[in-house]
Amino acid sequence: MPSWQRLPLLALLMLGTPAAVAQDERAAQQQLDALGQQIDAMTQQLGVTDQARDSAQQALRAVETELAQTHQRLDQLQGERRQLNEESEQLRQHRERLEQERAAQYAALGQQLAALYRLGPTPQLKLLLNQSNPAELDRMQAYLNRLTQARQRRLGDIARLDTALVDTERALAERQTRLDTLADELEAQSALLARRTEERRSVVTTLDDRYESEADRLADLSQSREQAEQQLRAIQAELARLAEPTPSTNITRTQGDLPWPVQGAITASFQRRQGVHYNGIVIQAGAGTAVTAVHSGRVVFADWMRGFGNLMIIDHGDQIMTLYAHLQQFDARPGQQVNRGDRIGRVGNSGGQPSSALYFEVRRGGAPINPQRWIARR
């Protein structure tokens, strides 16, 4: 739980009874859940984010959205495969321990049976005939009884181990079956990813071919930026109308000390480039590199937007928002609370970009401000 949620709860713990505190905690959590639902409804109300008027941009949105979904599905499948492999390895180690324990139990049982064998087929009768001292007879009878009980325990332990081994083998078989199914699905998703990538390449080529000059390209970028600004203003207006605004996360206290959302060289600085990247910075990074939230907050937007591709916006309260664009995929959804350092997506080239990079913005009251004044120096 982030600090901005813990502080109100600490105050309640100091002021109220345990029952009252629990009730207030539930009420606070219900308010946070309601806020998430409002944000999710707001995103749905904003509707289609693609403001493009031509079929090429619409095609780009469609194929890059499908690409993001395919990447997410591949990520989920690979994560499940890693978990199953770890579980299978743990089960194999458990099986090895069970087999070693069963072997030890068999060895101990063999020793007990050998001791009984040395006493002959009727040890009780021999004791009765050969022992004249009643006390010695009682002692030997007690020894035989303990030996018999120990043998029964060993047999019970071996039966338990046999059952555990059967259960372990069954669990291993189930996981192997699931792994085989995952392998088939991963192969199918990889083939789908290759097709979607080729479709995207074709769409981007179509978009590039329509520009007769650099001026035409810059004019289109300017149009994309204006449409994006309209959409961002709409998001800001919807946030202002929320019944429960995002609580303060004290982000202003961290100015100049925020972590980088991804490590890499800055290839475009604030207000030093034409087009949609005018209001932020571009950080070069490899495709698929994890993108992390720079501070705790709520996701208020996660969708495709012309010029930005897959765009995520996090509201940190205090009228501060951060924007993360050109994502390969989303790892958080609108309304979801995220903490500093949480993975929210992966670096991509969505939005028709020629290479993979992350576009990062910081906005206060809807107006862009220099992100380099907020993130830590390196």
N, C-alpha and C positions, 0 to 999 in steps of 0.2 A: 504494500500500500504506500503510495507516495506521500511525502511530507505534508502536502496541502490537504490531504484527507486525514492524516493522523492528528494534526493540531486541534481541530474541533473536538475530536474524540478524547484527547488528553484533558482538555478543559472540562468535558463532561465527567471524566473519571474523578476529577478533583472536587466536583461540586455535588454530584448526585449519588444516590444509593445504587447498588448493583442492578436492581431491577429497572430503575429509571434510566441508568446508563445504557443498559441493553436496549431498552425501548427507543431511546434517542439515537443510538447507533443504527438501529433498523430504519428509523425515519430518515437519517442522513443518507444511508445507502439507497433507500427508495428514491430520494431526491436525485441522487447521482444516476440511478438507473433511468429515472424519468427524463433526465437531461439527455442521456444517450438515445432514448427513443425519440425525443424531439429533434435531435440532430439528424438521426436517420430519416425521420419524416421530412425534415427540411431538404435533405439531399434529394429525396425522391420527388419532392415538390418542384425543385429546380429543373427536373426533367432532363431532357437530352442536352448534353453539354457541347456537342459539336455544332458550331454555328456556321460551318462551311456551306457554301451555296453550290458547289460543284460536286460531281459524282466521284472525282478522284479523291478528294478529302474524305468524303463519306466512306469510300472503299478503304482508305488508310485507317480510319477509325475502326472499321469493322475487323480488318485483318489484325491490327495491333491489339485490339481487345481480345480477340481469339488467341493471339500469341501469348498474351499475359495469362489467360486462363490455362493454356497448355503448360506454360512454365510453372504455374502454381500447382497444377495437377502432378507434373513431374516431380516437383519439390516434395509434395505430400507422399508420393509413392516411394521416392528415395529415402525420405525420413522413416517411413514405415518399414522399408527393407532394412535400414540400419538398425532399427529397434528390434526387428525379428532376428537379425543376425546376432545381436547382443544377447537376446533372450535364448537363442539356440546355443550359443557358446556357454552361457550360464547353466543351461540344462545339461549340456555335455559334461561340464565340470562336476555338476551335481551327480550325474550318472556314474562318473568315475569314482567319486567319493563313496557312493552307495555300493559299488562293486568291491571297492577296497574294504569297506566295513563288512560286507557279506563274507568276503574271503577270510577276514579276521574271525568272524563268528563261526565259520565252518572249521577253522583251525582250532579254536577254543573248544568247540563241540567234539572234535576228534580227540583232543586230549582227555576230555571227560569220558568219552566212550572207551578210550584205551585204559583209563584207570578202572572203569567198571569191568572191562574184559579181564584185567589181571586178577580181579577178585573172584572170577569164575562165574558160572551160570547161576548159582544159588548162593550169593554172598551172605544173605541173612541166615541161612541154615548153617553155613560154615562158621559164622560168628557164634551161633548158639552152641555148636558142638565143640569149638576150639577154645572158647573163652570161659575161664572158670570164675573170673572176677566180674560180678554184675556191673560195677561202675564202668569197667573197660568195655563191657558189652553195650552199655547205654551210650558211651562216647562214640563207638564205632557205628552204632545205629544212627546217631545224630549226623555223623559224617556222611553216611549213605543217603540219608534224607536230603541233606543240603546238596549233595551231588546230583540227586535226581531232580530237585527243584531248579538247580542251575542249568541242567540239561533242558528242562522244559522252557526256561526263560530263553535259552539260546535258540531253541526251535521256534519260539514265538517271535524273537527278534529276526530270525532268518525269514520267516513268513512275512513279517512287516516290510523287510527290505525288498523281498521279491515283489510285493504289491507296489511299493514305491518305485521300483525299477520299471514295472509295467506302465505305471502312470507317466513316468518320465519319458519312456519310449513313445507313448501315445502323444504326449505334448510335443515332442520333437517331430513326430510325423505330421502333426497338424501344422506346425510352423513351416515345415518343408513344403507341404502342399500349398500353403499361402505364398511362400517365396516363389514357387514355380508359377503360380497365378500372377504374382507381381511382375515376374520377369517377362511374361507375355504382354502384360499391360504396359510396362515400361517400353517395350519394343514398339508397341502400337503408338504410344504417345510420342516417342522419339521420331517415328516416321511422320506423324501428324505435325510435329514441330518443324521438321524439314520442309514439309509442303507449305506450311504457313509462312515460314521464312522466305521461301521462294516467291510466294504470292506477294509478300510485303516488298521484296526487291523489285518486282514488276510494277507495283503501284508507285513506289518511290521514283522509279525511272520515268513513269508516265508524268508524275508531278514535275520532275526536273525538266523534262522535254518541252513542257508548255511555256517555259520562260524564254523569251526571245532575247532578253538582255538582262544584265545585272540590275538595271533599274526596275524591270518588271518583277524580279525576285524580291528586291527590297520593298517594293510597293505591296506585294502579297504578304511579306513578313509584317509590315506595318499594319495591314488590315487584320492579320491574325492577332497582333498585340492589342489592337483596339477591341476586338471581339472578346479577347481574354479579359481585358480590364473590365468590360461590361459584366462579364460573368462573375469576376471577383467582387465587383461592387454589389452584385445581387446576393452573393454569399454573405458579404459583410452586413448587408441590410437584413437578411434573414437571421443572422446571428444576433443582431441588435433586438430583434423581435422575440427572441426566445424568452419564455416565462422564467426559466432558470438558466441564466448565463453561466458560462464556464467559470468556476471559482478561480481566484488568483492563485498562481503557482510561484509567485515571487520571481518571475523570470528576469525582471528588471535588475535584480540584485546580482545576476550572473553575467551582466553585460561585459564582454571582453574575456570571459572565462568559459564560454560554452564549448563543448567538444565538437569536433568536425563531424558532419553527418557521414562522411566517407573520406578516406585518406587519398590524396592525389594532388597534382599540380593544378593551380588555377589557370585556366586558359582564356577566360574572359572575365574582366573585372566589372564592378558596379558602374553602370552608366558610361561604359567605354566601348559599346558595341551596338550595331544596328539590330533591329528586329525584336523578337520576344524576349531576348536575353538581356535587355537593356537595364532591367530593374533588379538584377541579382548577379550571382557569380556562377561560372561553370567550372566544375571540378572534374578533371579527367580521371577515369577509373575503368577498370576492366568490366566487361559484361558479366553480370551475375554477382558482382561484389555486393555484400550486404550494406544497406543504407539504414542508419540508426537515428532515432529521434534525438534531437539535441537537448530536449528538456521535456518534463512531464506535461501532459495536456490531453485534449480530446481531438480525435480525428473528426473533422467536419466535412471533408470532401475526399473522395477517392474514385476518380473517373478519368476518362479520356477528354482532353481539351485541345482544340486546334492550336498548333504551335508548341504546345507543351507535352503532347502525348499523354502518357499515364501520369496524372498529377495527384499528389496527396497534399492536403492542407491540414495542419494541426493548430488548433486554437489553444493558447497557453493562458488565457485570461489576461486581464490588464490591457486589453486591446492589442495584444501581440500575437501574430500568427507567423508560422514558418511554412514555406512551400518547398516541395521536393518534386522535380519534374523529370521526364524522360525515363521513368521507371520501367524496368522489364516486367515487373509484377508487383502486386500489392500483398503485403503480409499483415495488414490491419484494415478494418472496415469502418465506415462512418459511424460515429457514436461511440467507438471504442476508446477506452482510456489507455494511454501509453505512458511509459516512464522513460526517463533519460537513459539512453543506451539500448532501448528495445529495438529489435529489428522491425522495420516498417515496410521494407521492400528491397528490391535489388536494382543495381545500376543497369540501365538499358539504353536503347537508342530510339525509343518510341517518339512519335511526333515527326517522323521522317528524317531524323538526324543521320548524318553519314557515319558517325562513330559513337561509341558508348561514352557517356559522361553523365554527371548529375548536375542539374540546374537547381540552385538553392537561393531562396529569397527569405527575407525577414520583413514583415509589414507591421506598422503601428497605426492603429485607427484606419486601416485600409491603405495607407500610403507606404510605398516601399522605402526602406532605409538600408544603408550599407551593411551587408552581412558581416563583412570583415571587421567591423567594430564590435561585433557580438561574439564571434568565435575566437578561441584562444590563438595567440601567436605561436608559430612553430619555429 
